[in-house]
Amino acid sequence: MNDDFEKYYENKEADEDSKSDARVITILITVLVVAATFWVANQ
C-alpha cells in the first residue's frame, strides 16, 4: 500500500496536503447542501 502512495504523491507532506484539501471540500459541500435545503424549505 505504501508503494501506491508513492506512485501518486511525491512525499508524505503532499499526501497530507491532499487529505486536508479533501476534508475542506467535504465540509464546504456539506455546508452548501444544508444551506440550500434550509433556503428551499423556507421558500
C-alpha positions in Angstrom: 0.0 0.0 0.0 2.9 2.3 0.7 4.1 1.9 -2.9 0.7 3.0 -4.1 1.0 6.3 -2.2 4.5 6.8 -3.6 3.1 6.4 -7.1 0.5 9.2 -6.7 2.2 11.5 -4.2 5.8 12.6 -4.2 6.2 12.7 -0.4 4.3 12.4 2.9 3.8 16.2 3.0 2.0 16.2 -0.4 -0.2 13.2 0.8 -1.2 15.2 4.0 -2.0 18.3 1.9 -4.2 16.3 -0.3 -6.1 14.7 2.6 -6.5 18.2 4.2 -7.9 19.6 0.9 -10.3 16.7 0.7 -11.6 17.4 4.2 -12.1 21.1 3.4 -14.0 20.3 0.2 -16.2 17.8 2.0 -17.1 20.3 4.7 -17.8 23.0 2.2 -20.1 20.7 0.2 -21.9 19.7 3.4 -22.4 23.3 4.4 -23.7 24.2 1.0 -26.2 21.3 0.9 -27.5 22.2 4.4 -27.8 25.9 3.4 -29.6 25.1 0.2 -32.0 22.7 2.0 -32.8 25.4 4.6 -33.3 28.0 1.9 -35.6 25.9 -0.1 -37.6 24.8 3.0 -38.2 28.4 3.8 -39.5 29.5 0.4 
